[in-house]
Amino acid sequence: MRYLLLVIFSFFIISCGETTPIDTNNNPYVPTSDIIDNNISALNMLNYIRVNAGMVALSNNSYLNNSAYNHAKYLDKNHLVGHYESDQYSYFTGVKPSNRTTYVGFKSTVVSENLSVGQSSEYYSLKGLMGAIYHRFGFLDFSINTIGYGKENLTYVYNMGNSDLNTLCEGTSYEQSGSYYEEICSDKSFKIKASIYESEENKTINSNPSYVVYPYSNEVNVTTAFYDETPDPLPHYDVSGYPISIEFNENEYNMSKFSINSFIIYDDNNNVLDLAADYNDSNTILSKINDNNIIYFNDYQFAIFPKNRLEYNKHYNVEFSYIYNGESKLIKWGFTTEKLDNMITYNNTTLNLNTYTKYYIYITPKDKNDVYNRFSISCSYSSNSPSPKYEIDFFDKNTISLKVSGDNVYSCDLTLNKDQINENNINVNIN
């Protein structure tokens, strides 16, 4: 006799350490000393990326750790997602990121924030945010040099700022004649002499390279696909290739003297990849001029999305050709996508798998909307054997990881769908 065992799962992730203690009065935690020792893995990973991209590393800031943690807790406990808070909810510490950072003692209001919800670890949080073009630019900002990180369950928050500007806000207000900046410190009336402010800000910008590309040159294990981001740069695509970006240093380039010739990606056989264009087929290079969301690119940032997701374990080359001050320039680099062990590309035939072995089953998207977020699996096995155990999950929305453990398992039926449509049934023989 054969028995059947059925498992059903849905996939849901949003992108836009141990938890720090909270007090029993339901108030935000504002510690008096440095906290969150466990942030080292998240911040080391980010600094590894920045340094390999040629940028300065970010120092860890205890105030920003605290503000990031407070917002992570606010989002998690109230089941919310976003950069703004309301005092109608518990754990409120400020409407905007700058309100929340000054709440815990950071003096400068020149701060930014990245966050993600639903990833299983810090690694996947950062990996997802680096694949989301608007959030990527936040992490690769030329003007930041310090960061804080906070986590509550599966909510991850990153607050970035500039320590030199923060030090200025901790000093003495400028009360003499001449140009000055104000409303950039927690004390809105605090003034900083313009030349001093600009010198401190430019110190970090000038410490970074002339331009930054991502994926960085010779990077390996690069993600192959882009799915979504809030806001979404490709709202009519459910899946495309991983975004490629370049940003130029504002202190080295006058963009009135700058024009693009081309921005392309091609494989080692010189096959140029088609690029995604969400609204207009001619607008394949995203920039401040044609970004659908208008405000998220600056004058120095450019990106492309391959129309189709990239292949696993493959090397790609990128060229960015432009004219600056009448002179033609060419920037070239390459990277290699991630490799998955025991990967099988599904081709509408029965799969033959071994027990106790983890496989990755990849279903090549037929079009820009061919993705999955639900699966079910049922397996038949001998009635004389214990029920088999499954290790099954989404690696991404087109790739399933599967390991079947047990004796006398005969076969499995794997069903994938997107909100109960686009159903794909996969037959699996178990050896």
C-alpha positions in Angstrom: 0.0 0.0 0.0 1.1 3.6 -0.7 0.4 6.6 1.4 0.3 10.3 0.4 1.7 13.2 2.3 0.8 16.8 1.2 2.5 20.1 2.1 1.3 23.6 1.0 3.3 26.8 1.2 2.9 30.5 0.2 5.8 32.9 -0.5 5.7 36.5 0.7 8.6 39.0 1.1 8.6 42.8 1.1 11.7 45.0 0.5 11.3 48.8 0.7 21.1 40.1 15.2 19.2 39.4 18.2 16.5 41.7 19.3 17.4 44.4 21.8 15.3 44.5 25.1 12.2 46.5 25.4 10.8 47.9 28.6 7.7 46.6 30.2 5.8 49.9 29.9 5.6 49.6 26.1 7.9 52.6 25.6 10.6 52.9 23.0 14.0 51.7 24.2 16.5 54.6 24.5 19.7 53.1 26.0 22.5 55.2 27.6 25.3 53.1 26.2 26.4 51.4 22.9 24.2 48.4 22.0 23.5 45.7 19.4 26.8 43.8 19.3 25.2 41.4 16.8 25.1 44.0 14.0 28.6 43.1 13.0 27.5 40.6 10.3 25.1 42.9 8.5 27.5 45.9 8.6 30.5 43.8 7.7 28.7 42.5 4.7 27.7 46.0 3.6 31.3 47.3 4.1 32.6 44.4 2.1 30.4 45.5 -0.8 31.4 49.2 -0.5 35.1 48.5 -0.2 35.1 46.1 -3.2 33.2 48.8 -5.1 36.0 51.2 -4.3 34.1 53.2 -1.6 35.0 54.2 1.9 33.7 51.8 4.7 31.0 53.0 7.0 31.6 53.3 10.7 29.1 51.9 13.2 27.1 54.5 15.2 25.4 53.6 18.4 22.8 56.4 18.1 21.8 55.2 14.6 21.8 51.6 15.9 19.2 52.7 18.5 17.0 54.6 16.0 17.1 51.8 13.5 16.1 49.3 16.2 13.3 51.5 17.5 11.8 51.7 14.0 12.2 47.9 13.4 10.3 47.3 16.6 7.6 49.8 15.7 7.1 48.1 12.3 7.2 44.6 13.6 4.9 45.0 16.7 2.3 47.0 14.7 2.5 44.8 11.6 3.4 47.7 9.3 5.9 48.5 6.5 7.2 51.9 5.6 9.5 54.8 6.5 6.9 56.9 8.3 5.5 56.4 11.8 2.2 57.6 13.4 1.8 58.5 17.1 -1.4 56.5 17.0 0.7 53.3 17.2 2.8 51.8 20.0 6.6 52.4 20.0 6.3 55.7 18.1 9.6 57.7 18.2 9.1 60.1 15.3 7.3 60.6 12.0 10.4 60.6 9.7 13.8 59.0 9.9 15.4 62.3 11.0 12.9 62.7 13.8 13.7 59.2 15.0 17.5 59.6 14.9 17.4 62.9 16.8 15.1 61.3 19.3 17.9 59.0 20.4 20.6 61.7 20.4 22.0 61.9 16.8 22.3 65.7 16.2 22.4 65.9 12.4 19.1 65.6 10.5 20.9 64.7 7.3 20.1 61.0 7.4 18.6 58.3 5.2 17.0 54.9 5.8 16.7 51.5 4.1 14.5 48.7 5.4 13.2 45.3 4.4 10.6 42.9 5.9 10.2 39.2 5.5 13.7 37.9 4.7 15.0 35.0 6.8 18.4 36.6 7.7 20.5 39.7 7.6 22.3 38.3 4.6 19.1 38.0 2.6 17.9 41.4 3.8 21.0 43.1 2.4 21.1 40.9 -0.7 17.5 41.9 -1.5 18.1 45.6 -0.8 21.2 45.6 -3.0 19.1 44.1 -5.8 16.5 46.9 -5.4 17.8 49.8 -7.4 16.5 52.7 -5.3 17.7 51.1 -2.0 21.0 50.2 -3.6 21.8 53.8 -4.3 21.1 54.5 -0.6 23.7 52.1 0.5 26.2 53.3 -2.1 25.7 57.0 -1.3 28.9 59.0 -1.7 28.1 61.4 1.2 27.5 58.9 4.0 30.2 57.5 6.3 28.3 56.1 9.3 25.5 53.6 9.8 23.3 52.0 12.4 21.4 48.7 12.1 18.4 47.3 14.0 16.4 44.1 13.7 13.2 42.9 15.2 12.1 39.4 14.1 12.1 39.6 10.3 12.2 43.4 10.1 15.5 45.0 9.3 16.2 48.7 9.4 19.4 50.6 8.4 19.9 54.3 9.2 22.8 56.2 7.4 24.4 59.6 8.1 27.6 61.6 8.1 29.6 61.6 11.3 31.4 64.8 10.4 28.2 66.7 9.9 27.0 65.3 13.2 30.1 66.6 15.0 29.4 70.1 13.6 25.9 69.9 15.1 27.5 69.1 18.5 29.6 72.2 18.4 28.8 75.9 18.7 26.3 77.7 16.6 27.7 80.1 14.0 26.4 83.6 15.0 28.6 85.8 12.8 27.9 87.5 9.4 28.2 85.6 6.2 26.6 82.5 4.6 25.4 79.7 6.9 23.2 76.6 6.9 20.4 76.0 9.4 17.6 73.5 10.1 20.1 70.7 9.5 20.6 69.9 13.2 18.2 68.7 15.9 18.2 72.3 17.2 16.6 73.9 14.1 18.0 77.3 15.0 21.6 76.0 15.1 23.7 77.6 12.4 26.8 76.2 10.6 29.1 78.4 8.5 28.5 77.4 4.9 32.2 76.9 4.0 32.7 74.7 7.0 29.6 72.6 6.3 30.5 72.1 2.7 34.1 71.3 3.6 33.0 68.5 6.0 30.5 67.1 3.6 32.9 67.1 0.7 35.5 65.4 2.8 33.6 62.1 2.5 32.5 62.6 -1.1 36.0 63.3 -2.2 37.2 60.1 -0.4 35.1 58.1 -2.7 36.0 57.2 -6.4 35.1 59.0 -9.6 32.3 56.5 -10.2 30.8 53.4 -8.6 29.4 50.4 -10.6 27.3 47.6 -9.2 27.6 44.7 -9.4 31.2 45.7 -8.8 34.0 44.6 -11.1 34.7 40.9 -10.9 32.0 40.3 -8.3 30.9 36.6 -8.1 27.7 35.0 -6.8 25.6 37.9 -8.2 21.8 37.5 -8.1 20.2 36.6 -11.4 16.8 38.3 -11.2 14.8 41.3 -10.1 11.2 40.9 -8.9 9.9 43.9 -7.1 10.7 47.0 -5.0 8.6 49.6 -3.3 8.3 51.9 -5.1 8.6 49.7 -8.2 10.9 50.9 -11.1 9.4 48.3 -13.4 5.7 48.1 -12.3 4.6 46.0 -15.4 7.3 43.4 -14.9 7.0 40.6 -12.3 10.5 39.3 -13.2 13.4 40.8 -15.2 17.2 40.5 -15.0 19.3 41.9 -12.1 19.8 45.7 -12.4 23.1 47.0 -13.4 24.0 50.5 -12.2 26.6 53.3 -12.3 26.8 56.5 -10.3 29.3 59.3 -10.9 30.9 61.5 -8.2 29.1 64.9 -8.1 32.4 66.6 -7.1 34.2 65.3 -10.2 31.5 65.6 -12.9 29.6 68.5 -14.3 26.6 66.8 -15.9 25.9 69.7 -18.3 29.0 68.4 -20.1 27.9 64.8 -20.0 25.9 62.7 -22.4 25.4 58.9 -22.8 26.2 56.9 -25.9 25.2 53.4 -24.7 24.8 51.2 -21.7 24.9 47.5 -22.6 25.3 44.0 -21.1 26.5 41.0 -23.0 27.8 37.5 -22.4 31.2 36.0 -23.2 29.9 35.0 -26.7 29.3 38.7 -27.4 25.5 38.2 -27.3 24.0 41.6 -26.3 21.1 41.2 -24.0 17.8 42.9 -24.6 16.9 45.5 -21.9 13.6 46.1 -20.1 11.6 49.2 -20.9 8.5 49.5 -18.8 6.6 52.2 -20.7 8.5 53.1 -23.8 10.7 50.7 -25.7 13.3 53.4 -26.3 13.8 54.2 -22.6 15.9 51.2 -21.6 18.4 53.3 -19.6 16.8 54.5 -16.3 17.9 57.9 -15.2 16.5 61.0 -13.5 14.9 62.0 -16.8 12.9 58.8 -17.4 12.5 57.1 -14.0 8.8 56.2 -13.6 8.9 57.3 -10.0 10.5 60.6 -10.8 12.3 61.5 -7.6 14.5 58.5 -6.8 17.3 59.0 -9.3 19.7 62.0 -9.1 21.6 63.5 -12.1 24.5 61.2 -11.6 22.8 57.8 -11.5 22.0 55.4 -14.3 20.7 51.8 -14.5 19.6 49.1 -16.8 17.5 46.0 -16.3 18.1 43.0 -18.6 14.7 42.1 -20.1 15.1 38.5 -19.1 16.6 37.2 -15.9 20.2 36.3 -16.1 21.5 32.7 -16.2 23.0 30.9 -13.2 26.7 30.5 -13.1 27.5 32.7 -16.1 29.9 35.5 -16.7 28.6 38.8 -18.1 30.3 41.9 -19.4 29.0 45.5 -19.2 30.0 48.6 -21.1 29.0 52.2 -20.4 29.9 54.6 -23.2 29.6 58.4 -22.7 30.9 61.7 -23.8 32.3 64.1 -21.2 33.5 67.6 -22.1 33.6 66.6 -25.8 35.7 63.5 -25.2 34.5 59.9 -25.7 34.9 57.7 -22.6 34.3 53.9 -22.1 33.9 52.1 -18.8 34.0 48.2 -19.0 33.6 45.6 -16.3 32.3 42.1 -15.7 30.7 39.9 -13.1 29.6 36.3 -12.6 26.2 35.1 -11.4 25.6 32.7 -8.5 26.0 28.9 -8.9 23.6 26.5 -7.3 24.7 22.9 -6.5 22.5 20.2 -7.9 20.5 22.6 -10.0 18.0 21.2 -12.6 16.4 23.4 -15.2 12.9 22.0 -15.7 12.0 21.2 -19.3 8.6 19.6 -19.0 9.8 16.1 -18.4 9.7 13.9 -15.3 12.5 14.7 -12.8 14.6 11.9 -11.3 15.9 12.8 -7.8 17.7 11.0 -5.1 16.6 11.0 -1.5 18.7 12.8 1.1 20.0 15.2 -1.6 19.1 18.9 -1.9 18.2 20.0 -5.4 17.3 23.4 -6.9 14.6 23.2 -9.6 14.6 26.2 -11.9 11.6 27.0 -14.1 12.7 29.4 -16.8 10.1 32.3 -17.1 8.1 32.2 -20.3 7.5 36.0 -20.1 7.8 39.0 -17.8 4.9 37.9 -15.6 5.8 34.2 -15.2 6.5 33.8 -11.5 5.3 31.7 -8.6 4.5 32.4 -5.0 2.7 29.1 -3.9 3.6 25.5 -4.0 2.2 22.2 -2.9 3.8 18.8 -2.9 2.4 15.3 -2.3 4.5 12.2 -2.3 3.7 8.5 -2.3 5.6 6.1 -0.2 5.4 2.6 1.3 2.9 2.0 4.0 5.6 0.0 5.9 7.9 3.0 6.1 7.8 6.2 8.2 6.5 9.3 6.6 9.2 11.1 4.5 10.5 14.4 5.6 10.7 17.4 3.2 13.0 20.4 3.1 11.3 22.6 0.5 11.3 26.3 0.0 11.4 29.1 -2.6 15.0 30.1 -3.5 13.4 32.8 -5.6 10.1 33.1 -7.5 11.3 30.8 -10.3 13.5 28.4 -8.3 12.5 25.8 -5.7 14.9 24.0 -3.3 13.8 20.5 -2.5 15.2 17.6 -0.4 13.2 14.5 0.3 14.4 12.3 3.2 13.0 8.9 3.9 13.0 5.3 2.7 10.8 3.7 0.1 9.5 7.0 -1.4 8.3 6.3 -4.9 7.3 9.6 -6.4 6.2 13.2 -5.8 3.9 15.7 -7.5 5.0 19.3 -7.2 2.5 22.0 -8.1 3.6 25.7 -8.5 1.3 28.6 -9.1 0.9 32.3 -8.7 -2.2 33.2 -6.7 -3.7 30.0 -8.0 -3.1 30.8 -11.6 -0.1 30.0 -13.9 -0.2 26.5 -12.5 2.8 24.2 -13.3 2.7 20.6 -12.3 6.0 18.8 -12.0 6.3 15.0 -11.7 9.2 13.7 -9.7 10.6 10.1 -9.5 12.4 9.4 -6.3 15.4 7.0 -6.3 
